[in-house]
Amino acid sequence: MRLRIYYPVFATAVLVVALHLVLAASDATYYMTQVTMSAYYALVVIGLCLLMGYAGQASLGHAGFFAIGGYTCAVLTTYNLSPLKDTPFIAQCQSLGLTIQWQDLYGTEILSFTPWVAFGAALLLTGLIALVIGASVIRLKGHYLAMATLGFGLIVYRLALGTPVLGRADGVSNVPPFPLFGSLQVNGRAPFRVQNYYIAWVVVLTAMVLALNLIHSRVGRALRSIHENEEAAHSLGVNTYRYKLAVFILSALFAAVGGVLLTHYNGSIGPAEATVMKSVRYVAIVAVGGMANLWGAMVMGILLNFLSLRGVFGSYDDTVFGAILIVMMIFAPQGLLRVPRLQALTAILSRRGHG
């Protein structure tokens, strides 16, 4: 019975392979670049869906967590440690294999931390910041929580825009590829396009499996009870504060992983990734997919980000996502896939499938 929750994972994997074959046959593999980037953005949406749809907590600061992950990796993998290589700390890091020597685009020898070390540091920093922020604001409700997380997002954006080590308005560029296993690496260059397409989808589907396991566990039942009626859940012995804080940190880590991988894929990151409208975009996508609908949020995250990256919305990009959020909140607050007519159609198709 429990295996049934993974059927959509298997079906998605088949669709991913089919999409690759179609793009290869039509000589349109360049679309894989935008699909791969959309997959990394979808990680933020999956984490936000857990937070909003199951814990009932609104956040307008997840672009900040995405940027923290990306900037941490970008700085640690590009900052030249060569002038400090004789210091005891850097010498010890070199002996432990925590640093790497490489050349930038101009042939300059760079000594920096390895992407794996930077990845661990990014998750640790994001988790600590989410713990501090979450412990402070998670008791707030409704628009108070949204405003608090919005303030956090604004702080991250202004820091990215004004800090020299973060590149200010130019951001951080020349970020090296992220080596994984064997010859696999997160790299946005054309020869690596196909392998990165599959790497991104493996990461997304792994995140979906983790999220599905969570919501179908005792923790998931506790989260749903908090979403339905927090006071009643607390009266029944559910530690609402602890669960909400844990999901807040988990959703922040999902965003940080997306930021890290997209930064290495693009080879750069800029302050545009930390803007308030980025956070609004993620909330709008969750609203369209369904507040408590992981698959709907993931699909819409891929689709809407792909259209945005392809330039379909043009200069009205932020306007479109803002309008989407307003329309969804007014006419379908539970998401498109939870509109009564669509629910009825889904139920009919499900009955026919079992018949």
Secondary structure as the mmCIF struct_conf table of DSSP 4:
data_model
#
loop_
_struct_conf.conf_type_id
_struct_conf.id
_struct_conf.beg_label_comp_id
_struct_conf.beg_label_asym_id
_struct_conf.beg_label_seq_id
_struct_conf.end_label_comp_id
_struct_conf.end_label_asym_id
_struct_conf.end_label_seq_id
HELX_RH_3T_P HELX_RH_3T_P1 ARG A 2 TYR A 6
HELX_RH_AL_P HELX_RH_AL_P1 TYR A 7 ALA A 25
TURN_TY1_P TURN_TY1_P1 SER A 26 ASP A 27
TURN_TY1_P TURN_TY1_P2 THR A 29 TYR A 30
HELX_RH_AL_P HELX_RH_AL_P2 TYR A 31 CYS A 49
HELX_RH_PI_P HELX_RH_PI_P1 LEU A 50 TYR A 54
BEND BEND1 ALA A 55 ALA A 55
BEND BEND2 LEU A 60 LEU A 60
HELX_RH_AL_P HELX_RH_AL_P3 HIS A 62 THR A 78
BEND BEND3 TYR A 79 TYR A 79
HELX_RH_3T_P HELX_RH_3T_P2 SER A 82 LEU A 84
TURN_TY1_P TURN_TY1_P3 LYS A 85 ASP A 86
BEND BEND4 THR A 87 THR A 87
HELX_RH_AL_P HELX_RH_AL_P4 PRO A 88 SER A 95
TURN_TY1_P TURN_TY1_P4 LEU A 96 GLY A 97
STRN STRN1 THR A 99 GLN A 103
TURN_TY1_P TURN_TY1_P5 LEU A 105 TYR A 106
STRN STRN2 GLU A 109 PHE A 113
HELX_RH_AL_P HELX_RH_AL_P5 PRO A 115 VAL A 137
TURN_TY1_P TURN_TY1_P6 ILE A 138 ARG A 139
HELX_RH_AL_P HELX_RH_AL_P6 GLY A 142 GLY A 162
HELX_RH_3T_P HELX_RH_3T_P3 PRO A 164 LEU A 166
TURN_TY1_P TURN_TY1_P7 GLY A 167 GLY A 167
HELX_RH_3T_P HELX_RH_3T_P4 ARG A 168 ASP A 170
STRN STRN3 VAL A 172 VAL A 172
HELX_LH_PP_P HELX_LH_PP_P1 VAL A 175 PRO A 177
STRN STRN4 PHE A 178 PRO A 179
BEND BEND5 PHE A 181 PHE A 181
TURN_TY1_P TURN_TY1_P8 GLY A 182 SER A 183
STRN STRN5 GLN A 185 VAL A 186
BEND BEND6 ARG A 189 ARG A 189
HELX_RH_3T_P HELX_RH_3T_P5 ALA A 190 PHE A 192
HELX_RH_AL_P HELX_RH_AL_P7 ARG A 193 ILE A 215
TURN_TY1_P TURN_TY1_P9 HIS A 216 HIS A 216
BEND BEND7 SER A 217 SER A 217
HELX_RH_AL_P HELX_RH_AL_P8 ARG A 218 GLU A 228
HELX_RH_AL_P HELX_RH_AL_P9 GLU A 230 SER A 235
TURN_TY1_P TURN_TY1_P10 LEU A 236 GLY A 237
HELX_RH_AL_P HELX_RH_AL_P10 THR A 240 ASN A 266
TURN_TY1_P TURN_TY1_P11 GLY A 267 GLY A 267
STRN STRN6 ILE A 269 ILE A 269
HELX_RH_3T_P HELX_RH_3T_P6 PRO A 271 ALA A 274
BEND BEND8 THR A 275 THR A 275
HELX_RH_AL_P HELX_RH_AL_P11 VAL A 276 GLY A 289
TURN_TY1_P TURN_TY1_P12 MET A 291 ALA A 292
HELX_RH_AL_P HELX_RH_AL_P12 LEU A 294 LEU A 309
TURN_TY1_P TURN_TY1_P13 ARG A 310 PHE A 313
HELX_RH_3T_P HELX_RH_3T_P7 GLY A 314 TYR A 316
HELX_RH_AL_P HELX_RH_AL_P13 ASP A 317 PHE A 331
TURN_TY1_P TURN_TY1_P14 PRO A 333 GLN A 334
HELX_RH_3T_P HELX_RH_3T_P8 LEU A 336 ARG A 338
BEND BEND9 VAL A 339 VAL A 339
HELX_RH_AL_P HELX_RH_AL_P14 PRO A 340 HIS A 354
#
